[in-house]
């Protein structure tokens, strides 16, 4: 599904964040990207979203080299994702309206996209139908993030990219939304790449955890987490063990 | 956003102060509010509405043209780093020049009709609106833009769905800020080369006929014109920017 081949990327006047970096993510996998601040987590996500281009190397998704945002990828950010001047309903409809604005051109809209209004379904499914007429400033952080997820899912993506989506939420809401994300990814057969700085979140959501370290990142350090999503996994000895291991690795990296 | 009740109370206070000062001064040049009000009512049948309509047309035309020209310019410059680099220094140099000094030049080029008067208002308002809209567009959180990009939005869709609605409050703020200037400029442009308009009416009654109550009736009409424009912008803001007023 996603293939990075010898990718090098750095911002102007700064040392590269990725150098000769390769990574393969298969269809339907759920990945968490973990690492300390400034290691390039969000940059990796922006590369996958087509919002940044590698300096050298190649990044392809579903067999196509990525040169711009791909209509079948959905990006969910921690904040600012919703338009403050639009109601929840209008925000969830936004992606569809953008597609309608361009028509089926294959560039902004997938050529095989069937225009249909599934907004009501997603509002209902994510439990935000009763706040559909409210503005983002009138609803809770959890509801805002649900609206952002609904907006992305209304576009029927095959790849979900999330940048620390739950970090500003309280523990209960965060847990609820993590479970919801797991269920939705399984149900919709989505590939998930989620960036987080929280070890527990990475272990609670990622079937594979990619650990980034001090730049430049060269070899991908991947930790398998096969039991994620199974009942009783959260809080189990296996999850604690992986959390400890990741904590030690991150600690060594930043020490 | 001003509450109408507060405006009404403020008007009462101002009228009281006016009444007291008029009584203290006791000169024909400062008639009391009641005298002005009765002349105002009389003048309503005596051509004042006609002057009002001329002024309203000029100020509305100047403001509308400024918005139509300045909003796309502000959005384009604010939404593009390259354009911002090229055009912002130009605006930086032109903005502080007091455009009112160009009145004779504009009259020379456009003649003495309405066109020159509207053009002067346009010159002044254009920069105020363009600068505010540019700053608003340039100050949008990059995450919002990225998130729209990721939904497939290209440049055109970004302008339609983000830059324009995000700049609406700034456009209305710019308009509100410009109303005072616009009405002041209107007065200056109507002092000469016309026989219609509140500026002419005030000047003619005050300086030629020395009919001070009528002059003040014109001042009241001009204040009502400004107030009407203020309320219109408030109304537009309530209609178009509902999200700003929710709790």
Interface residues (C-beta under 8 A of the other chain):
Chain A: X46 X49 X50 X51 X69 X71 X73 X74 X75 X77 X79 X80 X81 X83 X84 X85 X86 X94 X95 X97 X98 X99 X101 X102 X107 X108 X109 X134 X135 X137 X138 X151 X152 X155 X161
Chain B: X141 X143 X144 X146 X147 X148 X149 X150 X151 X152 X153 X154 X156 X157 X160 X161 X162 X165 X166 X168 X241 X242 X243 X246 X247
